[in-house]
Amino acid sequence: MTNYKIAIDIGGTDIKAAVLDENLKFINYQRIPTPNNINEFIADAIFELVSHFKEIYRIHPLQVGISSAGVINEKKGTVVYAGPTIPNFIGTNFHQLLSPLNAEVKVFNDVNAALLGELTLHDYDADNIFCLTLGTGIGGAFYNRVGGLYNGNRNRANEIGYLLYKPKDRLTFEQRASTNALKFLMKTHALPYSDDVPKLFELAEQEDALAISILDRWSTHVAEGIAQIQIVYDPGLILIGGGISSQGEKLLKYIIPKIEEYLPPNYGHATIQTTKTKNHASLYGAVSRFL
């Protein structure tokens, strides 16, 4: 028997699954397309993955950490709200799903899991940390050193992607400032390389005027949202995660100088940096409570 842990990360595009040892070293890793949840189901895929890993690695006790898109009741292990990206997802109960396998299950919202993964692998001095992830949409998580993760009364806290809705353009923060929104700008302005975001930053570093213009426009929207986070949460540290965070200082130099434009004079803001965990933070976070 082995005491490996199983980590699952459910996204709108892919499901990532891993078997990890006590040192968070990957023993096995798989990535599959997320079922449409209409005639192929996420629950079936998760059950099959966990059953397979349990059998081939003879895992006992069976401990499964799940990171999932959507609004999650982390105590009950259920999806209480999900957007149209994943249909028929509301009501999914992962505790019940895996009970036939006698699994101990921990379930987290994906950004909560990503922040837990970051904090498991890296030390920070701040007592209050907000993490926002820029990707297909924008998600948020808030952590206090004493109280832990804060999810709100109905598990809907930190849904920052819905901020800043404006009737004029009928768009929200994430529709203006997500990585998908950046790709849309790239296509709209007919930038060569279409939606290749790393190439956009490369061109900007080469002083390409169009690339700089696109990043300036997009980063203004990101900065506006971060200013709202600062006002509401007053964190000591704001972390920016998601794939685009790999750009590091090349990303931050567009965002940080613009934040004070959306704050009262001399208001100030938290230290802002990109996450240190560039890959699989949600998988690490999903099993962190078993360590």
N, C-alpha and C positions, 0 to 999 in steps of 0.2 A: 504494500500500500504506500502511496505517496501523499504528502500534504500540500500538493500544488494548489494554487488558486486559479479560478477561471474568471476572466474579465471579458465583458461584452460591451461594445459601444455601438448603439443604434442611431444611425443618421438617416436623413432623407434619401441619400444616394447609396450609401454602403453600410454594411454591418461589419465591424471589425471584431475579431475574437482572438483571445490569447490565453495560453496557459503559462503561468508565471510561478517561479519558485519563491522561497522566503526572502530572497535578495532582490526581488522584482526583475530577475533575469527571464527573458522570453525562452520558453521551452518549445512552444509552437505558436504560430501566428497564421491566421487566415483572414481573408477579406472577400466578402461576397456581395453582390448587388442586393440592395434592400428589396424584398418582395413588394409588389404593388399593393398588398393587403386588401385585394379585391377577390382575385381567384388564386393567389398565392399569398401565404400569410407569414407575417413576421414571427408570430408565436411558434409556428411549426419550425421555422428556421432556427430559432433560439433553442427550442427543445432538442432538435437534432444535433446542433453543435455541442450543447452541454452533455448530452448522452454519449456522443462520440468521444469527447475528451475524457469523460469519466471512465469509460470502458477501456480505452487504450492506455491510459496512464494509471488506472486503478486508484483513482483519487478518493481518499477518505481521511477526514470528513470532507464532504463536498461543499465547498464555499464558493459562491458565485456572486460577483459584483457586476451590476449592470448600470451603464451610463446610457441615458436615452434623451433624445429630442422630445420636446413637449413639456407641459407642466406636470410635475411628478409629485404625488403624495409619497414622500420618502419613507414615512412610517408604515404605510399600508402597502407600499410597493406597486402603486397603481398609476396609470396615466389618467389625469383628471381633465386635461385639455390638450388638444393638438390642432394645429392648423391644417390646411388642405393638402400640404405636401405629403402627409401620411394619412390617408383616409382610414376610417374604421378603427382608429387607434385608441380613442377615448374608451376607458373602462378596462383596458388590458391590465391584468393583475399578474405580475411576475412571480409573486409568492405562490399563488395557486398553480400557475403554469408549471413550476418546477417542483412542486410538492411530491409528485409521484417518484421523483428521484431522491427524495429525502435531502434536499439541498437547503442550506442556510443561505438566504439571499439578501443582499443589500442593493437598493435601487436609488439612483441619483439622477437628477437633471444633468444633462451633459456638461453644462458650464460649471455647475457645482463640482462635478467629478473632475473636470480639467483643473479647477483651482485646488482641489484636494491633492491631485497628482503633483501639481507644482509645489505645494507646501510640503508634501512628503519627501520630495527630492531636493528641495532647496530651502535654506533658512532665510527668513526676512525679519527685520527688527520691528516693523510696523505692527501695531496692535489691531488696526482696522484696515482691511485690504479689499478693494473692489477689483474684480477681474471682468473685462469685457472681451468677448471674442468676435472678431470680424471675419465673416465667412459668407455663406449663402445668405444668412441673415445676421442679426446681431443679438448676442445673448449676454447675460450678466450674472454675476454671483458676488455675494458679500460675505466676508468672514471676519469675525471678531475673535480675538485670542481667548477670551473667557467664554463667550456664548456659542462659539462655533459658527456654522453656516446659518444665515438668516433666510428663511423662506416665506415669511409672512403668514397671515391668518388663514388664507386659502391656498397657500403654496404658489402664489402668483407674484411674489416679490421679485424684483430685479428684472422684470420683463421689459428691459429698456429699449428694445427694438420698436416698441409701440409708442415711445415718446415722440414729441414734436410733430404730431399730426397737424397739417396745415390745410385748411379748406381750399386754398388757392390752387395747389397742385395735387391735393388729396394723397399726399405721400407721408410716410412716417420716417423716423430716424433711420431704421434699417433699410428702407427703400431708397434713401439718399446716400447712406454712408457705408453700407455693407461692401464686401469685396465684389459681390454681384453687381452692385450699383456702379462700382468703379469700372468693371468690365463693360457695362452698358455704355458708359461715357466713352470708353476707348473705341467701341464699335460706332457710336454716334458720330464721333469725330474722325472716323475712317483712319484710325491709327494703324500703321503697318503692324503685323504680328497679331492682329485681332484682339484676343482676350488673354494674351500672355503677360500676366502681371509682372513677373520678374524682369521680363524684357522692357516693360514700361519704366521700371526703376533704373534699369541699365541705361536706357536712352536719356532719362532725366539726368543721370550722373554725367552723361556726355554733352550736357547743355542743350538737348533737343527742346526747342521752344514749345512744340505741341505737347510733348510728354510732361513738361513742367506745368503747362497750363492745365492739363487734365488733373494732375496730382494736386495742384493748388485748389482747384474747384472742389474736388472730392474731399480733401482734407479739411476744408472749411466746415463741411457738414459733420465730419467726425469730431472736430473740435467743439462745435456747438453742443453735441450730445455729451461730450465729456464734461463740459461746463455744468450741465444739468446734474450729472452724477456728483460732481464736486459739491454743488449746493445742497443736494438732498442727503448725501451720505457722509460728507466731510471725512473721507478716508485719509489715512496716512500715506497710502500707496495705491496707485492705480496701475494695474497690469493690463497690457493689451496682448491678447492671444489670438489664435487662429493662424492659418497658413501664412498670411501676409506678415505676421510678426517676425518671420525669419529675415525680413529686410532690416530689422534693428534700427540703428541710428538713421539710416536712409529713409525710414518711415517717420520716425519721431520728429525729424527736423522740419517736416511739413506740418505736423499737427500741433506740437507744443507751442510754437509762437502765436498761434491763432486763438488759443483757449481764452486768454485774458480779454479778447474782444467781446466775449459773451458773459463776462463777469463784471460786477461792479468795480469801480476803481479801487485798486489796492486790496482787492479781496483775497488774492492768492489761491494757490491750488496745490494739491498733493504732488509728491514725486511721481513721475510717469515713466514707465519703462516697459519694454516687451518681455514676455515670459522667457524663462531660461530653458524650459522643457519644450523642445521644438517638435517632438513627435510622441504620440501616444499618451499624452497627459491624461486624457479621460480614462484610458485603460488602467493606468497606474492608480488613478484616484478611485476607480470603481472598487478595487480590492484593498484600498488603504485601511479601511476599518477592520480588516481581518489580520492586520500585521501586529 
